[in-house]
Amino acid sequence: MRKQRKTYVRPFKRWDKERIAEEARLVRDYGLRNKRELWKARKIISGFRERARSLFSQETGREELFNKIRRMGLLKGNITLDDVLGLKVENLLERRLQTIVYRKGLASTVKQARQIITHGHIAVGDRVVDVPGYLVDVEEEKLVRYAPGSPLNDPDHPLRKAKEPEKEEEVKEDGEGKEA
């Protein structure tokens, strides 16, 4: 049996006003349940940075790190160690299933994306994934869709019908705004 470890680190300065405001913004923008989910993402990013710092003096192992970061979709193209050290928590939060479902238009809000994921309406490939914090690889991103057995898979579902007129209104508003 494996020893369980903490997957996050609490901030050292508990009452730092700027940090609290920034965390509140990220929690709101990405629809996180609590700050612990944000702290977990920061821990993952800090692990990549720590590994990059250890690779400054070594030549071996860099490609493995770069390939993993490329596969996860955190950075694209030609990656350097400076790019890895410049990673932000937003890079990782953009790769969460919850954010991708919202960005693909499968849900109208980030909170709604979290709800339909936890209720088992989203599949990645052939698997139903019910974890909003699931990190989606670049190859898996195009496989994110409604689950085959889900009622949301029906185009006539009220939730899907409610989203379509909003998109049409946005187009009309943009068209009117450009003409004026």
C-alpha positions as CSV (number, residue, x, y, z in Angstrom):
1,M,0.0,0.0,0.0
2,R,1.3,3.4,-1.0
3,K,1.8,6.2,1.5
4,Q,-0.5,9.1,0.8
5,R,1.0,12.5,0.4
6,K,-0.5,15.9,0.4
7,T,-1.2,17.1,-3.1
8,Y,-1.1,20.8,-2.3
9,V,0.7,23.3,-0.1
10,R,-1.1,26.1,1.8
11,P,0.3,29.6,1.3
12,F,2.8,30.8,3.9
13,K,1.4,34.3,4.3
14,R,-2.2,33.7,5.3
15,W,-3.5,37.3,5.1
16,D,-1.8,38.6,2.0
17,K,-4.4,40.9,0.4
18,E,-3.1,40.6,-3.2
19,R,-2.8,36.8,-3.1
20,I,-6.3,36.5,-1.6
21,A,-7.7,38.7,-4.4
22,E,-5.9,36.8,-7.1
23,E,-7.0,33.4,-5.7
24,A,-10.6,34.6,-5.5
25,R,-10.4,35.8,-9.2
26,L,-9.0,32.4,-10.3
27,V,-11.6,30.5,-8.3
28,R,-14.4,32.6,-9.8
29,D,-13.1,32.6,-13.4
30,Y,-12.3,28.8,-13.6
31,G,-15.3,27.7,-11.5
32,L,-13.2,25.9,-8.9
33,R,-15.0,24.5,-5.8
34,N,-12.5,25.9,-3.4
35,K,-9.0,27.3,-3.1
36,R,-7.6,23.8,-2.4
37,E,-8.1,23.0,-6.1
38,L,-6.1,26.0,-7.0
39,W,-3.4,25.1,-4.6
40,K,-3.2,21.6,-6.2
41,A,-2.7,23.2,-9.6
42,R,0.1,25.4,-8.2
43,K,1.8,22.3,-6.7
44,I,1.8,20.6,-10.1
45,I,3.3,23.7,-11.8
46,S,5.9,24.1,-9.0
47,G,6.9,20.5,-9.6
48,F,7.5,21.2,-13.3
49,R,9.6,24.3,-12.3
50,E,11.6,22.4,-9.7
51,R,12.4,19.7,-12.3
52,A,13.4,22.3,-14.8
53,R,15.8,24.0,-12.3
54,S,17.4,20.6,-11.6
55,L,17.9,20.1,-15.3
56,F,19.8,23.3,-15.9
57,S,23.1,21.6,-15.2
58,Q,22.1,18.3,-17.0
59,E,21.6,17.5,-20.6
60,T,19.6,14.3,-20.1
61,G,16.0,14.4,-19.1
62,R,15.1,17.7,-20.7
63,E,13.3,16.1,-23.7
64,E,11.2,13.9,-21.4
65,L,10.1,17.0,-19.5
66,F,9.4,19.0,-22.7
67,N,7.5,16.1,-24.2
68,K,5.3,15.8,-21.1
69,I,4.6,19.5,-21.1
70,R,3.8,19.5,-24.8
71,R,1.6,16.4,-24.5
72,M,-0.4,18.1,-21.7
73,G,-0.8,21.2,-23.8
74,L,0.8,23.6,-21.3
75,L,3.3,24.9,-23.9
76,K,3.5,24.6,-27.6
77,G,6.3,24.5,-30.2
78,N,10.0,24.7,-29.3
79,I,10.2,24.7,-25.5
80,T,13.2,25.9,-23.4
81,L,13.9,25.6,-19.7
82,D,13.0,29.3,-19.3
83,D,9.6,28.7,-20.8
84,V,9.0,25.9,-18.2
85,L,10.2,28.3,-15.4
86,G,7.7,30.8,-16.7
87,L,4.7,28.5,-16.5
88,K,1.7,30.0,-14.7
89,V,-1.2,28.3,-12.9
90,E,-3.6,29.6,-15.6
91,N,-1.8,27.4,-18.1
92,L,-2.8,24.3,-16.1
93,L,-6.3,25.5,-15.2
94,E,-7.0,25.9,-19.0
95,R,-6.3,22.2,-19.4
96,R,-8.9,21.0,-16.8
97,L,-11.9,19.1,-18.2
98,Q,-14.2,21.7,-16.7
99,T,-12.6,24.6,-18.6
100,I,-12.4,22.6,-21.8
101,V,-16.1,21.6,-21.7
102,Y,-17.0,25.3,-21.2
103,R,-14.7,26.5,-24.0
104,K,-16.0,24.0,-26.4
105,G,-19.6,25.2,-25.8
106,L,-20.9,22.0,-24.2
107,A,-22.0,24.1,-21.2
108,S,-23.1,27.8,-21.0
109,T,-21.1,28.6,-17.8
110,V,-18.1,27.2,-16.0
111,K,-20.3,26.2,-13.0
112,Q,-22.7,24.4,-15.4
113,A,-19.7,22.6,-16.9
114,R,-18.7,21.3,-13.5
115,Q,-22.2,20.1,-12.8
116,I,-22.7,18.2,-16.1
117,I,-19.3,16.6,-15.6
118,T,-20.0,15.4,-12.0
119,H,-23.4,14.0,-13.1
120,G,-21.7,11.9,-15.8
121,H,-22.8,13.6,-19.0
122,I,-19.3,14.1,-20.4
123,A,-17.1,11.5,-22.1
124,V,-13.5,11.7,-23.2
125,G,-13.2,9.2,-26.0
126,D,-15.1,6.1,-24.9
127,R,-14.9,6.8,-21.1
128,V,-17.3,8.8,-19.0
129,V,-15.2,11.1,-16.9
130,D,-16.9,12.6,-13.8
131,V,-13.9,14.5,-12.4
132,P,-13.9,18.2,-13.2
133,G,-10.2,18.5,-12.4
134,Y,-9.2,15.8,-14.9
135,L,-6.3,17.1,-17.0
136,V,-7.0,16.7,-20.7
137,D,-4.1,15.9,-23.0
138,V,-3.9,17.6,-26.4
139,E,-4.9,14.3,-28.2
140,E,-7.9,13.9,-25.9
141,E,-9.2,17.4,-26.3
142,K,-10.9,16.6,-29.6
143,L,-12.5,13.6,-28.1
144,V,-14.4,15.5,-25.4
145,R,-18.1,15.3,-26.0
146,Y,-21.4,14.4,-24.4
147,A,-21.6,10.8,-23.1
148,P,-23.4,8.4,-25.4
149,G,-26.0,7.4,-22.8
150,S,-26.5,11.0,-21.6
151,P,-29.8,12.8,-22.2
152,L,-27.7,15.8,-23.2
153,N,-26.6,13.8,-26.3
154,D,-30.0,14.6,-27.8
155,P,-29.9,17.9,-29.8
156,D,-33.5,18.6,-28.7
157,H,-32.6,18.6,-25.0
158,P,-33.8,21.8,-23.3
159,L,-30.3,22.6,-22.0
160,R,-28.9,22.5,-25.5
161,K,-31.8,24.4,-27.0
162,A,-31.4,27.2,-24.4
163,K,-27.8,27.7,-25.5
164,E,-28.4,28.1,-29.2
165,P,-30.5,31.3,-29.2
166,E,-27.8,33.0,-26.9
167,K,-25.2,32.4,-29.6
168,E,-27.5,33.9,-32.3
169,E,-28.1,37.0,-30.1
170,E,-24.4,37.5,-29.6
171,V,-23.9,37.5,-33.3
172,K,-26.7,40.0,-33.9
173,E,-25.3,42.3,-31.2
174,D,-21.8,42.1,-32.6
175,G,-23.2,42.8,-36.1
176,E,-25.2,45.8,-34.9
177,G,-22.2,47.1,-32.9
178,K,-19.9,47.0,-36.0
179,E,-22.5,48.9,-38.1
180,A,-23.0,51.7,-35.6
